[in-house]
Every structure is written in C-alpha cells, then in structure tokens.
Amino acid sequence: MKTKFTIISDPIRSGKTSRLIHWLNQHPQVFGVLMPDLAGKRKLYLNHLNLVLPLEVFEKDFSESELVQIGRFTFLKEPFLFAQQLLLDAINLSTNDIVIDEIGKLEFKNNSGFEPALSEGLKLLALENKDRKCYLVVRDYLLDEAIKHYSLQDAEIVGSEQMVEVIPEHPMETIALVLCGGFSRRMKQPKALLNYHELPQYLWLNLLAQPLVKEVFISCKKEQSNWFDTSLKQIHDNPKYEDAGPLTGLLTLLETNITSAILIIGCDYPLLSKEYMQQLTEACQLLNCSVALSKSVDEPLEPMLCCIHPKDFKAIQNLYFDKKENSLSKILRQLNAIKIVVEYPNKIKSFDTPMEFSSFRTYL
C-alpha cells in the first residue's frame, strides 16, 4: 500500500480552513496542522497537542531574525519550526492520516514556512509502505505551481466542500462572566475596583467584552453587589461553592441552565486586550471546544482567561460534585481545553500586589 495524496484547493476566503477544522473534529485521529484566522490574525493550530500558536504579528514588535515575510504578511519563524518537527515525527512514528493547511509561496518560493520538513516529509510518504492519506491545502491560483514543485501529478484534487458538506450555520452565542468576587488578600483592596484606565477595572473589562458577546454578567458575592454599576447584570455567588475559588462564579451561573458559551474574565489582568478576548470567543466557536490563554507552550493555562463551551457544562458540574474537584485550572486540563499561546505574554500578566498596581504604567 502507498500513501494517497489529496490536494484540497479552493479560492481565497472560501471557508476552507473552517470546513477542515470541522472535518478534523469528526476525525480526531488525523494529525492536523492548520492555519485559522482568530481576531483577524493567522494562527497555527496543532490538533494533536490541543494547541494554538501565534503566527501573524506586527513587524515592529519583533527582531528581524524572529520573522519571515511573504507579501504583506509577517510571521514568526518559531511556530513553523515547531510544527516542522511535529510533522516529521507524525510521518516517521505513526500511521495517522495527515492534513497540512496550507502550502503556498512561503514554501515553494521562499523555502520557509513548513520547509524544509515538508519536502522531506512528502518524499518519505511517497516511499513508505503504509496505508494512509495525506491532505495538502493549496489555493486555487497556486495549484499548478504546487503540483509541479512537489511532483504531485498523481494527487487527487478536491474542494473542501467535498470533504465537509454541512457545517453549523448558526453562530454559537457567548456571554461574558467578569469575576469580581475574590478576596484580593495580596492586593489588599478589591481588584475589580482598581483604576488602571480611568475606570474601575470591572467597567473597563465590561467595555472590552460588550461588542463580542450577547451580554456581560458581573460575578460577585451578594454583599458586594452595591460596589458595582446597577445597570450591569450580576450573578451572586452561591455560598455552597465557597470552597471553589474562581470556579464559584461559573458553577453559580451554570445553575441558571445557561446554553451560551461563557467567556470568563478575571479582574487580575489590566493589560488584557479586546483582541485576546476575541481570540477566545472565536476559537471556542471554530474549534468546538473550551479554550484558554497561556503565556507559552510550556506555561499552564490561565483559568481566568478562558471560554467554556456548552458541551462541557455537565462535565464541569460532575467533576465538582462527584470528583470533588474545585480547581478551574485542573478542570480545564481534564476537559482537554485548547491552549491559545499569546504573542505578547506580558498582556496576560496577573497584577496581584500593591507594588504591581503602582508600577502599572511601566508595563505599557
């Protein structure tokens, strides 16, 4: 048996990556390297690691040695190098089918991106005696050039619609839960009321989140309710969850039989941008999974910067009631939540002490 090569070719902006991600969700055994857009920037999604890496960045923020450019796009080199090694490992160490989205001028013009591992991998696949499939995504206007460059004359050519005929038509609604009920012992004053941006932090986060979600809820203790603007909806912590820390607000909200995805935002992150909130909401929808931000591949998930998918609500409640798990961080890991690594780790720095609060401007 030989590897069967299939080229998936569609016009630009035709929804091919979204279809492929939907297809991957139905075929989790397939090793996938995909390049979705989140909040208007290209990312690298590695499905077998439940990992999203930053890829497209602003040139001014990084050194020339860290970057690769093609046309008007500027990408980080490191995620491509990371994906190259994973690709070669998948080819050499497994029999899984493989999908690579996408191959273009970056590879066969600049010899960068997924190169040189891509060429080496395709040669290995062509020679191996394994019954598997390799799917390569190529834009329609580059099809002939790619076939010639990689000697793929025998490959089957299909459109992404032939792989996935139907994808969900209606966007999943999302609400935001701003966590304001913590004791703030180290900060010595309520973090939700700190003024970093000419507004109390809870109002600032509300302004950032409002355009992205159906509605915003302030999560707090009942005795704290008079701290907050009365025009905002509040969810008061159920005392029976008082041992659950940041999980308290989420468990209380789940008692209302909510069916929307839940964007969870802690008040600890004054440098958090609307873009990162948008990445969470879009990734939860696109990847059909709970997701959370992280500072790096090796750093843990940030449990108070996540978006919880409705399909995980029951599992969260079961883990708390049946398994006595009261750590949102551990729950996210058990849910296999996807880690979204940010390109600017300082943007999700937690401010926890009076000294950090007073030195806020030095981080801008």
C-alpha positions in Angstrom: 0.0 0.0 0.0 1.1 3.6 -0.7 0.2 6.9 0.8 -2.6 8.5 -1.1 -2.1 12.2 -1.7 -5.1 14.6 -2.0 -4.9 18.3 -2.7 -7.7 20.4 -1.3 -7.9 23.5 -3.4 -10.4 26.4 -3.1 -10.4 30.2 -3.7 -9.1 32.5 -1.0 -11.6 33.4 1.7 -13.9 30.5 0.8 -14.1 29.0 4.3 -11.8 26.0 3.6 -10.0 26.2 6.9 -13.2 26.3 8.9 -14.5 23.3 7.0 -11.3 21.4 7.6 -11.4 22.1 11.3 -15.0 20.8 11.4 -13.8 17.7 9.5 -10.9 17.2 11.9 -13.3 17.4 14.9 -15.1 14.4 13.3 -11.7 12.6 12.6 -9.6 13.2 15.7 -7.2 10.5 14.8 -5.9 12.6 11.9 -2.8 14.6 12.5 -3.6 18.2 11.6 -1.6 21.4 11.1 -4.0 24.2 10.2 -3.8 28.0 9.9 -7.1 29.5 11.0 -7.7 33.3 11.5 -8.5 34.4 15.0 -9.3 38.0 15.7 -8.0 38.9 12.2 -4.6 37.2 12.6 -3.3 33.9 11.2 -2.6 31.3 13.9 -1.1 27.8 13.8 -3.4 25.1 15.2 -2.0 21.7 16.1 -4.9 19.4 16.9 -3.0 16.5 18.5 -1.5 18.9 21.1 -4.7 20.9 21.6 -2.5 23.9 20.9 -2.9 27.2 19.0 0.3 29.2 18.4 0.7 32.8 17.4 1.9 33.2 13.8 1.0 36.5 12.2 2.4 39.5 14.1 3.3 43.2 13.7 6.9 43.5 12.4 7.8 46.4 14.7 7.4 44.2 17.8 10.0 41.6 16.9 13.6 41.4 15.7 14.2 40.6 12.0 15.8 37.2 12.9 12.5 36.1 14.5 10.4 36.8 11.4 9.6 35.6 8.0 7.8 37.7 5.4 5.7 36.9 2.4 3.9 39.8 0.6 2.1 41.9 3.2 2.2 39.2 5.8 4.8 38.9 8.7 5.0 35.6 10.5 7.0 34.3 13.5 9.6 31.6 12.5 9.5 29.7 15.7 5.9 28.2 15.4 6.8 26.9 11.9 9.9 25.2 13.2 7.9 23.7 16.0 5.3 22.4 13.5 8.0 21.1 11.2 9.4 18.7 13.8 5.9 17.6 14.8 5.2 16.9 11.1 8.3 14.7 10.7 7.5 12.9 13.9 4.0 12.2 12.7 5.3 10.8 9.4 8.0 8.7 11.0 6.4 7.5 14.2 2.8 6.9 13.3 0.4 5.7 10.7 -2.1 8.5 11.1 -3.5 10.3 8.1 -2.1 13.9 7.8 -3.6 17.2 6.8 -1.5 20.4 6.2 -3.1 23.7 5.7 -1.7 25.4 3.8 1.1 25.2 1.3 1.9 28.3 -0.7 4.5 30.8 -1.8 6.1 30.8 1.6 7.1 27.2 1.0 7.9 26.8 -2.7 9.1 30.4 -3.3 10.9 31.3 -0.1 11.8 27.8 1.1 10.4 28.7 4.6 7.2 28.2 6.4 6.8 24.4 6.6 10.0 23.9 4.6 12.4 22.1 4.5 10.5 19.5 6.6 7.6 19.5 4.1 9.7 18.3 1.2 11.5 15.7 3.3 8.2 14.5 4.7 6.5 14.2 1.3 9.4 12.1 0.0 9.1 9.8 3.0 5.4 9.5 2.5 5.8 8.7 -1.2 8.3 5.9 -0.4 6.7 4.3 2.7 4.6 1.2 2.6 1.7 2.3 4.8 -2.0 2.6 4.0 -2.7 6.3 4.9 -3.7 9.6 3.3 -2.0 12.9 3.2 -4.2 16.0 2.5 -2.5 19.2 1.3 -4.3 22.5 1.1 -3.3 24.7 -1.8 -5.0 27.9 -3.0 -6.6 27.5 -6.5 -4.3 30.1 -8.2 -1.2 28.3 -7.0 -2.4 24.8 -7.8 -0.4 24.1 -11.0 2.8 25.5 -9.5 2.5 23.4 -6.3 1.8 20.2 -8.3 4.9 20.8 -10.4 7.1 21.8 -7.5 6.2 18.8 -5.3 5.7 16.3 -8.1 2.1 15.7 -7.1 0.8 14.9 -10.6 -1.0 11.8 -9.4 -2.7 13.5 -6.5 -6.5 13.7 -6.3 -7.8 17.2 -6.4 -10.9 18.1 -4.4 -12.7 21.1 -2.9 -13.1 21.4 0.8 -16.9 21.2 0.3 -16.4 17.6 -0.9 -14.9 16.7 2.5 -17.4 18.5 4.6 -20.8 19.1 3.1 -22.5 20.7 6.1 -21.1 22.9 8.8 -23.1 24.6 11.6 -24.9 27.6 10.1 -25.8 29.5 13.2 -23.0 31.1 15.4 -23.0 29.9 19.0 -24.0 32.7 21.4 -21.5 33.7 24.0 -21.9 35.6 27.3 -19.1 37.1 29.4 -18.6 36.5 33.1 -16.4 39.0 34.8 -15.1 37.5 38.0 -15.2 40.2 40.8 -15.9 38.2 44.0 -12.3 37.3 45.0 -10.9 38.4 48.4 -7.8 40.2 46.9 -5.8 39.4 50.0 -2.4 40.1 48.4 -3.6 43.3 46.7 -5.3 44.5 50.0 -8.1 46.1 48.1 -10.7 44.8 45.6 -9.1 44.2 42.2 -12.4 44.8 40.5 -12.4 48.4 41.7 -8.8 49.3 40.9 -8.4 52.1 38.4 -6.0 51.4 35.6 -7.7 53.0 32.6 -9.6 56.0 34.1 -12.3 53.5 35.0 -12.8 50.8 37.7 -11.3 47.6 36.3 -14.7 45.8 36.1 -16.1 48.6 33.9 -13.1 48.5 31.7 -13.4 44.8 31.1 -17.2 45.2 30.5 -16.5 47.8 27.8 -14.0 45.5 26.1 -16.2 42.4 26.2 -19.6 44.0 25.3 -19.0 44.1 21.5 -18.0 40.4 21.5 -20.8 38.8 23.5 -24.6 38.7 23.9 -24.4 40.1 27.4 -22.0 40.6 30.3 -22.5 39.4 33.9 -20.6 40.6 37.0 -19.8 37.7 39.2 -19.6 38.7 42.9 -20.8 37.9 46.4 -24.2 39.2 47.4 -22.7 41.5 50.0 -20.5 43.1 47.3 -23.4 44.0 45.0 -23.5 47.7 45.9 -19.9 48.1 44.6 -21.0 47.8 41.0 -22.9 49.9 38.5 -26.6 49.0 38.9 -27.1 49.0 35.1 -25.0 45.8 34.8 -26.3 42.3 35.4 -25.0 40.5 38.4 -24.6 36.8 39.3 -24.2 36.4 43.1 -22.0 33.5 44.3 -23.9 30.6 45.8 -22.4 30.1 49.2 -22.4 26.3 48.8 -19.5 26.8 46.3 -17.4 29.0 48.7 -14.5 26.5 48.6 -14.3 26.7 44.8 -12.3 29.9 44.3 -12.6 31.2 40.7 -14.9 28.3 39.9 -17.6 29.7 42.2 -19.0 32.2 39.7 -19.1 29.6 36.9 -20.8 27.0 39.0 -23.4 29.6 40.1 -24.0 30.6 36.6 -24.5 27.0 35.4 -27.4 26.7 37.9 -29.3 29.0 35.6 -29.3 26.4 32.8 -27.4 28.7 30.5 -26.8 27.4 27.0 -24.4 30.0 25.7 -20.6 29.7 25.7 -19.1 31.5 28.7 -16.2 33.9 28.3 -14.6 34.0 31.7 -12.5 37.1 32.5 -10.6 37.7 35.8 -10.1 41.2 37.0 -6.4 40.5 37.5 -5.3 41.4 34.0 -5.2 45.2 33.4 -3.2 44.8 30.2 -5.6 42.3 28.6 -6.8 43.5 25.2 -10.1 43.1 23.4 -8.2 41.1 20.7 -7.4 38.3 23.2 -11.0 38.1 24.3 -12.0 37.9 20.7 -9.5 35.1 20.1 -11.1 33.1 22.9 -14.7 33.6 21.7 -13.8 32.8 18.1 -11.6 29.8 18.9 -14.3 28.3 21.2 -16.8 28.6 18.2 -14.4 27.5 15.5 -12.7 24.6 17.3 -15.9 23.5 19.1 -14.0 23.2 22.3 -13.3 25.0 25.6 -10.2 27.2 25.2 -7.9 29.2 27.5 -5.0 31.6 27.0 -1.4 30.9 28.0 1.9 32.7 28.1 3.8 30.0 26.3 3.8 26.3 25.2 5.4 25.3 28.5 3.3 27.6 30.7 -0.1 26.4 32.2 -3.4 27.6 31.1 -4.8 30.8 32.6 -8.0 29.6 34.1 -9.5 33.1 34.5 -8.9 33.9 30.8 -10.9 31.1 29.1 -14.1 30.4 27.1 -16.1 27.4 28.2 -18.0 25.5 25.5 -21.6 24.5 26.5 -20.8 20.8 25.7 -18.5 20.9 28.8 -21.0 22.3 31.3 -22.2 18.9 32.6 -18.7 17.6 32.9 -17.6 20.6 35.0 -20.5 20.0 37.4 -19.8 16.3 37.6 -16.1 17.0 38.3 -17.0 19.3 41.1 -19.8 17.3 42.8 -18.6 13.7 42.1 -14.8 14.1 42.0 -14.6 17.0 44.5 -12.5 18.9 42.0 -12.6 22.6 42.9 -9.7 23.9 40.7 -10.8 25.5 37.5 -7.2 25.1 36.2 -7.3 21.3 36.7 -10.8 21.1 35.3 -9.7 22.8 32.1 -6.9 20.3 31.7 -9.3 17.4 32.2 -11.6 18.8 29.6 -8.6 18.9 27.2 -9.2 22.6 26.7 -7.2 24.0 23.9 -4.3 26.2 24.9 -4.0 29.5 22.9 -0.5 30.9 23.3 -0.3 34.6 23.0 2.4 36.5 21.2 2.7 39.1 24.0 2.9 37.3 27.3 3.0 40.5 29.3 -0.5 41.3 28.1 -1.8 38.5 30.3 0.3 39.2 33.4 -1.7 39.0 36.6 -1.4 42.0 38.9 -1.6 40.8 42.4 0.2 43.2 44.8 0.1 46.9 45.6 3.6 47.3 44.2 2.5 45.8 40.8 -0.6 48.1 40.8 1.5 51.2 41.5 4.0 50.3 38.7 1.3 49.5 36.1 2.5 52.3 33.7 5.9 50.7 33.4 4.4 47.7 31.6 2.7 49.8 28.9 
